[in-house]
Amino acid sequence: MAPMHCPHCGKPIPEGANVCPHCGAALAPPGGAAGYLKPAARTMVGVALPDLLRQGSSAPADPGGAGHGKAALPPVAGAPGAASRTIVGMPAAVLGSAPGRADPRLSGGTLAVGTPGAAAPRARFDASAPPGAPVHAAPGAPVYPPPGAPVHAAPGAQLLDHTVPLAPGLAARGPAPPPGASRTLVGVARPGIAPLAPGAPADPAPDPDLEARYQPAGELGATIAPMRFRAPELRNPVLMRPHRLKQRLAPAPPQRRARSSRRAVVVVAAGGVLALGAVLFALLWPSAPPVTARARADAGGREVIELRCDSCPDGTAVSIGEGRATIAGRVAQIPLASPLSVGENHMKVAIDRPGRGRDETVGVSIHVAYRIRPDLGTLQGERPSIQVVVEASKGTQVTLDGKEVALASGRAIESIDVIEAVTGLSDETKTLSRQVPYTVAPPDGPREQGVVSVAVGIVPLGIEAPGPSVVIDKESFVLAGRTARGAQLFAGAHPITVRPDGTFAHVMNVSSVGATQFEVRAKMQGMAPRIAKIAVRRVDRLETAAKEFAGRNPIGYVELAAGGKDVIGKPIALTGEVLEARRQGYSTLILLSMPRTSGCKQAGAAAASAGPGAAARSPETCKVRLVHGADNPAQRGDVLTAYGSVAPPFVAPGGAEIPEVWVEFTVKGAR
């Protein structure tokens, strides 16, 4: 049997080999080596020789063939019919209908060149054999007969590799024959498969790069296996076992279609645009801040920060620095340790919501364009006053209570005297109120108007002894009275002890004869002071003081009975009978009945009804209440002359008003 040739390198290989020993290409098909046809059963163009012989035997006898003594070969059992095969190994149905009967005149052309035969075992059919070589050789006979051997085989054998001369006319019209014996009708005989000339000198050494440039599939008429490449030697033994490697390799992910990829890109881009839009909306959309703050003055005139938090329930604790407050109705007023500065003020607010509410610290900005505030610190000065402090930016015009204020470095202070409002006695707490209008005209803003309101309490102070004015003939007197609990009391520059209940009593010494005046002041933090002025005069004798008192033009009972606020505080001198005298604290209360000589109209009628020997008594309308701020020895029935000043009327429990006099001193008997 003739040896096989490698379809990749063309070199002979042993029969049944799975790998080419020369180039290393794999030769075994998926079904094993048996999948290849035997070399005797294949042709250069991939046609089984039995099919070709059967096709030739089924054709009509060639007129010229009988003359050569050729005999047709019998069909091979089990081979497909000639009608279903073509010379290139394709079904005839694919190429169309079968051709008509061959022209006998063309039988001289080469029918099949370079096609190995399969008539006898170990026989070689080669188009390059010398003329006259028999087609079939006996077993053991040489492939090529010696020179001079007859060209034709035994009678009855059909030769495939022979030529028949063409008719002269047809030969002239036919194409020129190939120039060399190595050319065939269907292509060039490939070396190693169909030798061009046996015994001819060997071809030169092949080009080293020929194998890399050679493409077996590009040559017509070559029987080749599937394209294979020689892979480099693998050192990993696992990769040498493909059946095990396939079990480990995961299936390749399915490739996505381009349309799906484009759709994914569009979806991702749209999502990115939406996300960017949401971020810009959240950052740029104007919304009300959760916490707002502004500066203002509370009811006491102190500067506070009014904080509003819409998300804070009642009971939420808020703080700025040391100032703390509690939210009520979404609003809280946080006190400040020091006033804010004019301009922008940035502060941190700590919010502590009750329960499991969210606790946070937020920043607030408070802008102060100007500030006009009252300062109550000067109320405790020697001369009580209220200061209005003005702070504004440069170029701002400020008018306070109708007067323009001159700013020095953006600051000015205006004082309001309140000495008259805090001077005098009062057993009750009074309120000191002031309303100061202002106008502010900033250089780059509209004109604003407002009112600075001040409301502060005045410390109560009542003097039981010696009263507003006193005349003594001794070296001392008692200063007693009542004030607010916790208040401080001063007599001039000397402090006076105040009891826990607010009462006080202190003995004052007068070293020499003469008149003097001293000031009693009650002070308390956060309130305006109360000032009372007391006039003290020391004399050798009270009678001398009575004569001097007449020089002050005192009024009498008639003017006192007429009433009215105009007589309050005027000096008065009254003479009457003592109806009642009693001690109350450090003072003495005397009820004096006025005689008819003083101007009482009912005095005469009351004396007549009393009868002879009865003391004249005035009716209820002719009584006067005397308040003497000292220990008075007067008794019931004594005739007494009192010197002092008119006080507001006393209101009796029944509602009747009784004239009242603050007594400076008294003298027994009529004047």
Secondary structure, DSSP 8 states (H G I E B T S, - for coil): ---EE-TTT--EE-TT-SB-TTT--B---TT-GGGS--GGG--TTS--HHHHHHHHHHS---HHHHHTT-------TT---GGG--TTS--HHHH-S------GGGTTS-S-SS----SSTT----TTS-TT--SS--TT--SS--TT--SS-STT---SS------HHHHHHS----SSTTB-SSSB--TTTS-SSTTS-------TTHHHH--GGGSTT----S----------TTTT-HHHHHHHS--------HHHHHHHHHHHHHHHHHHHHHHHHHHHS----SEEEEEEE-TTS-EEEEEEETT--TT-EEEETTEEEE-BTTEEEEE-SS---SEEEEEEEEEE-STT---EEEEEEEEESEEEEEEGGGGGSSS-EEEEEEEE-TT-EEEETTEEE--BTTEEEEEEE-HHHHBS-BSS-EEEEEEEEEEEE-TTS--EEEEEEEEEEE--EEEEES-SEEEESSSEEEEEEEE-TT-EEEETTEEE---TTSEEEEEEE--SSEEEEEEEEEE-TTSB-EEEEEEEEE-S-HHHHHHHHGGG--B-HHHHHH--GGGTT-EEEEEEEEEEEEEETTEEEEEEE--GGGT-TTHHHHHHHH-TTS-----GGGEEEEEESS-----TT-EEEEEEEEEEEEE-TTS-EEEEEEEEEEEES--
